Amino acid sequence: MSFTTFNLHPDITSAIAEQGYTSPTPIQAKAIPPVLAGRDLLGLAQTGTGKTAAFVLPLLQHLIQGPQRRIRALILAPTRELAAQINENIRALSRHTGLRSVVIFGGVSMNPQIEAIRRGTEIVVACPGRLLDHISQKNIDLSSVEILVVDEADRMFDMGFLPDIRRIVRNLPHKRQNLLFSATMPDDIRKLAADMLHDAVTVQIDYTKPVTTISHALYPVEQHLKTALLKELLASTETDSVLVFTRTKHRAKRVAQQLEHSGYPATCLQGNLSQNKREHAINGFRNGSYKILVATDIAARGIDISAITHVINYDMPDTADAYTHRIGRTGRVSRTGEAFTFVTREDSDMVRTIERVLGEELTRKTLPGFDYAKPNDSPAAEARPSQTRPHRSRPAPQQPTRGNRGTFERRTGAQRQQRS
């Protein structure tokens, strides 16, 4: 199957070709036809399966006809990073159409957003809180919206945005097309879908399980040894780009500093950062200036970087859904990826829950040569930067390569000292 099957406008198909897309992903193949037909849709699919293009392409096809320079499509996203990523995709796929898009989120001045709205746009991508600010100040007119998209609806609920979404919907025309996308389907999202969608088509792409291009491994370890294990694991594993998840903002900052002090090209992404620093971290991670990004769950929403080879759960997530969202950052769009999770004795219940969701027992691994029995002599010991081997990027073909999964070849001392 190819994108020509959808009979999209030539200006759209040319942009698709320029982006290197050859054939639609399963969610795109199933979702695009009913959306093109004007149907409401509930899309259930994991992160990294191509959901954004599944709604952007038919949305552009609809908007390319009809009036311009008025807001005809509204896309709601839970985080600034995801909103910005969606807007980038829209601009890439609409570059030949003359259609405009504006992204709206908090943490930055409202004035540039107001100016962009006044200049005229067909598409608004927004985070709920800042959009409500614009609505309350009468900066934006949503009376012409024909299509509403709510992306990552389950994360919207997790972040407490459900009341905001309902307030926004009250400002939209009653007659419109509604598209709701979610990786999971908790009861609250089911209720939102029942309220929003009318005669909807449901498209489901293995939404209860992570994508199959990801391999999983658990690394049992004491809490005070996590940072030491992380450094050893990074030093002995061939990686291109690594995303490390922590439970708290403070820990994300601390772990990133520890890695940086030990010679690793690392940065952090967490909610206390300014917008400029958040963008610097993401852009640096995307262009390879930073090989390691340490982030919290909320901060990492919207990171769409296909080159991420490894996700490491420094802390066990609170739910199986959160585990699915985290590891969905790797193995994207048919690429392969690996997910490593550090587990303590306190995590045993969550491990069993995740294994039930995956339908398989996860492999337990230990790192050869690592001292798992080292005592926690000082509570502050973990916080002190230590000297260790710097991080290595994936080597050229002539370099040693990793053996089987579960056993890592040890490099020579000279090789360990090479900087990535």
C-alpha positions in Angstrom: 0.0 0.0 0.0 1.3 3.5 -0.8 0.1 7.0 0.0 -1.2 7.4 -3.5 -4.1 5.2 -2.5 -5.6 8.1 -0.5 -5.8 10.4 -3.6 -4.4 13.3 -1.7 -3.8 16.7 -3.3 -0.6 16.8 -5.3 0.8 19.6 -3.1 0.5 17.2 -0.1 1.8 14.1 -1.9 4.9 16.0 -3.0 5.6 16.9 0.6 5.1 13.3 1.7 7.8 12.2 -0.8 10.1 15.0 0.3 9.8 13.7 3.9 10.9 10.2 2.7 7.6 8.5 3.5 7.0 5.5 1.2 4.1 3.5 2.7 1.6 4.3 5.5 2.0 2.7 8.9 -0.9 0.5 10.2 -2.5 3.4 12.1 -2.3 5.6 9.0 -3.6 3.0 6.7 -6.7 2.4 8.9 -7.3 6.0 10.2 -6.8 8.2 7.1 -9.7 6.8 4.9 -12.5 7.4 7.5 -11.1 10.8 8.5 -11.0 11.8 4.8 -14.7 10.7 4.7 -15.5 13.1 7.5 -16.1 10.6 10.2 -15.3 11.1 13.9 -12.5 8.8 14.9 -11.1 7.2 18.1 -7.5 6.1 17.4 -5.9 3.7 19.8 -2.2 3.1 19.1 1.1 3.4 20.9 3.6 6.2 20.7 5.9 5.9 17.7 3.4 4.3 15.3 2.8 7.4 13.1 -0.3 8.8 14.7 0.6 12.4 13.9 0.5 11.9 10.2 -2.6 9.9 10.5 -4.6 13.0 11.4 -2.4 15.7 9.8 -2.6 14.4 6.2 -6.5 14.2 6.0 -6.7 17.5 7.9 -4.6 19.2 5.3 -6.6 17.6 2.5 -9.8 19.0 4.0 -8.3 22.5 4.6 -6.7 22.9 1.2 -10.2 23.5 0.0 -12.4 26.3 1.4 -11.7 29.6 3.1 -8.2 30.5 4.3 -6.8 32.8 7.1 -9.4 31.7 9.6 -9.0 29.0 12.2 -10.6 25.9 10.8 -8.7 23.2 12.8 -7.7 22.9 16.4 -5.2 20.4 17.8 -4.8 19.9 21.5 -1.7 18.4 23.0 -0.6 17.9 26.6 2.9 19.4 26.6 4.8 22.2 24.9 7.3 19.7 23.3 4.5 17.6 21.7 2.7 20.7 20.5 5.9 22.0 18.9 6.6 18.6 17.3 3.1 18.4 15.8 3.5 21.9 14.5 6.8 21.0 12.8 5.2 18.0 11.2 2.3 20.2 9.9 4.7 22.7 8.4 6.7 20.0 6.7 3.7 18.4 5.2 1.9 21.6 4.3 4.9 23.5 2.8 3.4 23.6 -0.7 -0.2 24.2 0.2 -0.1 27.8 1.4 -1.8 26.7 4.7 -0.5 28.2 7.9 -0.3 26.8 11.4 0.4 28.5 14.8 1.6 26.8 18.0 0.3 28.1 21.4 1.8 27.1 24.8 2.8 28.6 28.1 6.2 29.5 29.5 6.7 32.2 26.8 5.3 35.6 26.0 1.7 35.7 24.6 2.4 38.6 22.3 4.1 36.7 19.4 1.2 34.2 19.6 -1.3 37.0 19.4 0.5 38.5 16.4 0.6 35.1 14.6 -3.2 34.6 15.2 -3.9 38.1 13.9 -1.9 37.5 10.7 -4.3 34.7 9.9 -3.9 30.9 10.2 -5.9 27.8 9.4 -4.5 25.5 12.1 -3.9 26.1 15.8 -1.8 23.6 17.8 -2.3 24.3 21.5 -1.8 23.2 25.1 -5.1 23.6 26.9 -3.9 26.1 29.7 -2.5 28.7 27.4 -5.3 28.4 24.9 -7.8 29.1 27.7 -5.8 32.2 28.6 -6.2 33.4 25.0 -9.9 32.6 25.0 -10.5 34.5 28.2 -8.7 37.5 26.8 -10.6 37.3 23.5 -7.4 36.9 21.5 -8.6 34.0 19.5 -11.8 33.2 17.5 -12.7 29.5 17.4 -16.1 29.9 15.9 -15.0 28.6 12.5 -13.3 25.4 13.7 -14.3 22.5 11.6 -12.0 19.8 12.9 -10.9 19.2 16.6 -8.0 16.8 17.3 -7.2 15.7 20.9 -3.8 14.0 20.8 -2.5 11.7 23.6 -5.8 12.0 25.5 -4.7 9.6 28.3 -1.8 11.9 29.1 -4.2 14.8 29.1 -6.2 13.1 31.8 -3.0 12.2 33.8 -2.0 15.9 33.8 -5.4 17.1 34.9 -6.5 18.7 31.6 -9.9 17.0 31.3 -11.8 20.0 32.7 -9.9 22.4 30.5 -10.7 20.3 27.4 -14.4 20.4 28.3 -14.2 24.2 28.7 -12.5 24.6 25.3 -15.0 22.4 23.6 -17.8 24.7 24.8 -16.2 27.5 22.7 -16.3 25.5 19.5 -19.1 25.1 16.9 -21.4 22.2 17.8 -21.1 20.8 14.2 -17.5 19.7 13.6 -15.4 16.6 13.0 -13.7 15.2 16.2 -10.6 13.0 16.3 -9.4 11.5 19.6 -6.1 9.7 19.9 -4.8 7.8 22.9 -2.4 5.0 23.7 -4.6 3.6 26.4 -8.3 3.7 27.3 -9.0 4.3 31.0 -12.6 4.9 32.0 -12.2 8.7 32.0 -11.0 8.8 28.4 -13.9 6.4 27.5 -16.3 8.9 29.0 -14.7 11.8 27.1 -14.9 9.9 23.9 -18.6 9.2 24.5 -19.2 12.9 25.0 -17.1 14.2 22.1 -17.5 11.6 19.4 -20.6 11.0 17.3 -21.0 7.8 15.2 -17.2 7.4 15.5 -15.0 4.8 13.8 -12.6 3.1 16.2 -9.2 2.2 15.0 -7.1 0.0 17.3 -3.5 -0.9 16.7 -2.3 -3.2 19.5 -2.8 -0.3 21.9 -2.5 -2.4 25.0 1.1 -3.4 24.3 4.3 -1.6 23.4 5.5 -1.8 19.8 7.2 -5.1 19.0 10.4 -3.5 17.8 11.5 -3.0 21.3 13.4 -5.6 23.5 13.1 -5.4 27.3 15.5 -6.1 30.2 15.4 -5.7 33.9 18.5 -4.8 36.0 17.9 -5.6 39.7 20.0 -3.2 41.7 20.0 -1.4 45.1 18.8 2.2 45.0 22.2 3.6 46.1 24.0 1.8 43.2 21.7 3.0 40.4 24.0 5.9 39.2 27.1 3.7 39.3 25.3 1.0 37.3 24.0 3.5 34.8 27.5 4.7 34.1 28.9 1.2 33.7 26.0 0.2 31.5 26.4 3.2 29.2 30.2 2.5 29.0 29.7 -1.1 28.0 26.7 -0.7 25.6 26.8 0.5 22.0 24.3 3.3 21.7 23.5 6.2 19.4 21.1 8.2 21.6 19.9 7.4 25.1 16.8 8.6 27.0 17.0 8.1 30.8 13.8 8.5 32.8 13.7 9.5 36.5 10.7 9.9 38.8 11.4 13.5 40.0 12.7 16.7 38.6 15.4 17.0 41.2 16.7 13.5 40.4 16.7 14.2 36.6 18.9 17.3 37.2 21.2 15.5 39.6 21.7 12.4 37.4 22.4 14.5 34.4 25.0 16.5 36.3 26.6 13.3 37.6 26.9 12.0 34.0 28.2 15.3 32.7 30.9 15.5 35.5 32.0 12.0 34.5 32.6 12.9 30.9 29.3 11.9 29.3 27.6 14.3 26.8 24.4 14.5 28.9 21.7 17.1 29.6 18.4 17.1 31.4 14.8 18.0 30.6 12.4 18.7 33.5 9.6 21.1 34.4 11.7 23.7 36.2 13.6 24.7 33.1 12.7 27.8 31.1 11.4 27.4 27.6 14.7 28.4 26.1 16.6 25.8 28.2 14.0 23.1 27.3 14.4 23.9 23.6 18.2 23.9 24.0 18.1 20.5 25.6 15.8 18.9 23.1 17.6 20.4 20.1 21.0 19.4 21.4 19.7 15.8 21.9 18.1 15.8 18.5 21.2 17.0 16.7 23.6 14.8 18.6 25.3 17.4 20.7 24.0 15.5 23.7 24.0 11.7 23.5 22.1 11.3 26.7 18.9 13.1 27.9 17.7 12.6 31.5 14.0 13.5 31.8 10.9 13.1 33.8 7.7 11.6 32.3 5.9 14.8 31.8 8.9 16.7 30.4 9.6 14.0 27.9 6.1 14.0 26.3 6.4 15.0 22.6 10.0 13.9 22.1 9.8 12.5 18.6 13.4 11.5 17.7 13.6 8.3 15.6 17.3 7.8 16.4 16.8 7.0 20.1 18.3 3.5 20.4 17.9 3.0 24.2 15.4 4.0 26.9 16.7 3.4 30.5 14.2 3.6 33.3 16.5 4.8 36.2 13.3 4.7 38.3 10.5 2.3 37.8 7.3 4.1 36.5 4.2 4.3 38.6 2.0 2.5 36.1 2.2 0.0 33.3 0.8 2.7 31.0 3.6 5.0 31.9 6.1 2.2 31.1 4.5 1.8 27.7 4.8 5.6 27.1 8.4 5.7 28.2 9.7 2.9 26.1 7.7 4.1 23.1 10.4 6.7 22.7 12.6 4.1 21.1 11.8 1.5 18.4 9.8 4.1 16.5 8.3 3.6 13.0 9.7 0.1 12.5 13.2 0.9 14.0 14.5 -1.4 16.7 15.3 -0.2 20.2 16.1 -1.5 23.7 14.5 -0.7 27.0 16.5 -1.2 30.3 14.8 -0.8 33.6 16.5 -0.6 37.0 14.4 -2.4 39.6 14.7 -2.6 43.4 12.9 -5.0 45.7 10.1 -2.4 46.2 9.3 -2.6 42.4 8.3 -6.3 42.4 4.5 -5.6 42.2 4.9 -3.2 39.3 7.2 -5.6 37.5 4.5 -8.3 37.7 1.9 -5.8 36.4 4.1 -4.8 33.4 4.7 -8.5 32.6 1.0 -9.1 32.6 0.5 -6.3 30.1 3.3 -7.5 27.9 2.1 -11.1 28.1 5.7 -12.3 28.9 8.2 -12.6 31.6 11.0 -9.9 31.3 14.6 -11.0 31.2 16.6 -10.2 34.4 20.2 -9.2 33.7 23.3 -8.4 35.6 26.3 -6.5 34.3 29.6 -8.6 34.4 32.2 -7.0 36.7 29.9 -4.6 38.5 30.0 -4.7 42.3 26.4 -5.2 43.3 27.4 -5.8 46.9 29.0 -2.4 47.5 27.6 -1.0 50.7 25.9 2.4 51.0 28.6 3.9 53.2 27.3 7.4 52.8 23.9 8.7 51.8 25.6 11.4 49.9 27.9 9.1 48.1 25.7 8.7 45.1 25.5 12.5 44.7 29.2 12.9 44.3 30.5 12.8 40.7 32.9 10.0 40.1 35.4 9.4 37.4 34.4 6.6 35.0 34.7 5.7 31.4 33.1 8.3 29.1 30.2 7.4 27.0 30.7 5.8 23.6 28.5 6.3 20.6 27.8 3.3 18.3 31.2 2.4 16.8 32.3 2.2 13.3 32.2 -1.3 11.7 35.9 -2.0 12.5 35.3 -1.4 16.2 34.3 -4.3 18.6 30.6 -4.9 18.6 28.2 -6.2 21.2 27.7 -9.9 21.5 24.4 -11.5 22.4 21.7 -9.7 24.4 22.6 -10.1 28.1 26.3 -10.1 27.7 28.4 -7.1 26.8 31.9 -7.3 25.5 34.4 -5.4 27.5 36.5 -2.8 25.8 40.2 -2.2 26.3 41.4 0.6 28.6 42.5 2.7 25.6 39.1 2.3 23.9 37.3 3.3 27.1 39.1 6.6 27.2 38.1 7.7 23.7 35.5 10.4 23.9 32.4 10.1 21.8 
